[in-house]
């Protein structure tokens, strides 16, 4: 009688960078013959990849750990919150093991100790691209770990350390494996994507006979060779970011930039330890759009940061009006344990934070509504995501998965997730487009 494989339950919380860590652990588990199961009852043990960036994420992680211990009893904790091992172990002394982020080897050691594999690993059981948690048609491509910045609201460097870039030939080989597996979109991620290679002094490596420097712009250009969608996330606005805009204008990579500006007030940016001048940023955005009119810019902002006055907040709203950003997210400032911003004077009342958040979102909603209405009548290429009652949903180049809007396509035609189609935009609202298949 064939012996059944050991079964591992896996819960992945947090950002796309944590998702990539989860994918690496799951890939190794599958390579060693473990089965991944979807619920606590089936699992021999459970691994939880936690997030510890803000209070709500810590709360979600702690609740998940508590639930897993109650439902299963055998739990390994990894991820950003796991870096605070003393706090985790004190709250949950019965955990099998606690590790920090990006710790595949340590997690596997704990698995081997508490649930030894029942047979020797056969790496050919795992596809070259590894096991992915995303749908088959898109994948995250993590190019580095850590960050050299010390923003006062962020403690991620204490979890993940300083910037460590992956060699460009290794990144390109992973991208090639994903493309060969049918991936239609690569989402390039890291903590600071545009700093890629600075720690390696832009070392040259060879991939497919090509000499490539470990550098942000060189990587973007090289990824453009695959002829699929390449989307850049978490791009810190260094001056050399200007050099990727012509690549977008040529169609090598998607004309989409995810730049976390965080604020527009020089005083608040200084308190955050973020660079930036409102005037210079606006000048650069204007220049980028002159080179690449199709450019879509996504950003995130924090309201209610310590010391933020009504004047600072009005500066931020004025910046939104002038910048006309396409996609915007907003967070109310939340104190994070051990963050330097906790010690800043003039902490903001929660009611004021909430009021500013609501005003910010309403202000940007009007901008988003107007910008999307300008797409009515346009023809767009859309990557199909899923079926809904009246047709299919998809994403245009302007829409990153899970954080941006969707294109709703009303049709009886049978489509497939991952299929690329041409649509004509018929209508829009605050965040989404409504379209029909072109020449339907």
Secondary structure as GFF3:
##gff-version 3
##sequence-region A 1 440
A	DSSP	beta_strand	7	12	.	.	.	ID=ss1
A	DSSP	alpha_helix	16	31	.	.	.	ID=ss2
A	DSSP	beta_strand	35	37	.	.	.	ID=ss3
A	DSSP	beta_strand	45	50	.	.	.	ID=ss4
A	DSSP	alpha_helix	55	71	.	.	.	ID=ss5
A	DSSP	beta_strand	75	79	.	.	.	ID=ss6
A	DSSP	three_ten_helix	81	83	.	.	.	ID=ss7
A	DSSP	alpha_helix	85	91	.	.	.	ID=ss8
A	DSSP	beta_strand	97	98	.	.	.	ID=ss9
A	DSSP	alpha_helix	104	114	.	.	.	ID=ss10
A	DSSP	three_ten_helix	123	125	.	.	.	ID=ss11
A	DSSP	beta_strand	138	142	.	.	.	ID=ss12
A	DSSP	beta_strand	144	145	.	.	.	ID=ss13
A	DSSP	alpha_helix	156	160	.	.	.	ID=ss14
A	DSSP	beta_strand	164	165	.	.	.	ID=ss15
A	DSSP	alpha_helix	168	180	.	.	.	ID=ss16
A	DSSP	beta_strand	185	189	.	.	.	ID=ss17
A	DSSP	three_ten_helix	193	195	.	.	.	ID=ss18
A	DSSP	three_ten_helix	198	200	.	.	.	ID=ss19
A	DSSP	beta_strand	204	207	.	.	.	ID=ss20
A	DSSP	beta_strand	210	213	.	.	.	ID=ss21
A	DSSP	alpha_helix	216	223	.	.	.	ID=ss22
A	DSSP	three_ten_helix	224	226	.	.	.	ID=ss23
A	DSSP	beta_strand	229	232	.	.	.	ID=ss24
A	DSSP	three_ten_helix	239	241	.	.	.	ID=ss25
A	DSSP	alpha_helix	242	249	.	.	.	ID=ss26
A	DSSP	beta_strand	256	258	.	.	.	ID=ss27
A	DSSP	alpha_helix	266	272	.	.	.	ID=ss28
A	DSSP	alpha_helix	278	291	.	.	.	ID=ss29
A	DSSP	beta_strand	296	303	.	.	.	ID=ss30
A	DSSP	alpha_helix	310	323	.	.	.	ID=ss31
A	DSSP	beta_strand	327	332	.	.	.	ID=ss32
A	DSSP	three_ten_helix	340	343	.	.	.	ID=ss33
A	DSSP	alpha_helix	350	373	.	.	.	ID=ss34
A	DSSP	beta_strand	379	388	.	.	.	ID=ss35
A	DSSP	beta_strand	391	395	.	.	.	ID=ss36
A	DSSP	beta_strand	407	410	.	.	.	ID=ss37
A	DSSP	beta_strand	420	428	.	.	.	ID=ss38
A	DSSP	beta_strand	433	437	.	.	.	ID=ss39
###
